[in-house]
Amino acid sequence: MYRRWQKEAVDKYRTLESFNTFLSRLTPLTGPNVLRACDPADLYSVLSALHSKDRNPELQVNNNPGFYYFLADAVQPPGSEAAGVDMGVPVPTGGEAAASPAAAAAGAPVRREAVIPVSSKCTLLTTDLLAQMFKLEAHPNVSHILLAIVDDDGSASLVRVFNYIQPPFEGPETLPPLDVEGGGVGGESDDD
């Protein structure tokens, strides 16, 4: 049994659908803009990882560009709802997605995030491909996605990627000067 199922997730293992059932649900991706970032085994590994963490993954298909992704319950830090922080995909209404039992019991809204599986062997991962992954037809204004990078052994690592680039400084004038009077950048020198 895999490590993700050894602790508190044993009961969830029994409710995970089989790989063959999962394969039968996949609709073929067609068209000129199909992103080949992962294969069905990688998709199933991400489904398994999200299911073991009780994140209620729901398979989604994006047609242009063509790729599969999951909507999953977000892990909310304490107090984030009170602060009004919302960086994910809006909660679907009309019973489109099941809320996690803990959040439903608390009466709290469940924030959903887009989780896009990518094979660790994918050589196509460029900034252009990442830009294509932000073109979710169902959620056009998403501020971030989670990349689920899947290794050969089926382990998945989640990495949050934002839909903008944050510069490290506000401009070159905010950088410390290279030559500081009275010593180097770190302050005065002990060498006299």
Secondary structure, DSSP 4 states (H G I P E B T S, - for coil): --GGGSSTTHHHHTTSPPHHHHHHHPPPP-STTB--S--HHHHHHHHHHHHHTT---EEEEEETTEEEEEEEE--PPTTTTTTT---SBPPP-SSSSPPPHHHHHHTPPPPEEEEEEEETT-S--SHHHHHHHT--SS-TT-SEEEEEEE-TTS-EEEEEEESS---SSS-GGGSPPSSBTTBBTTBS-S--
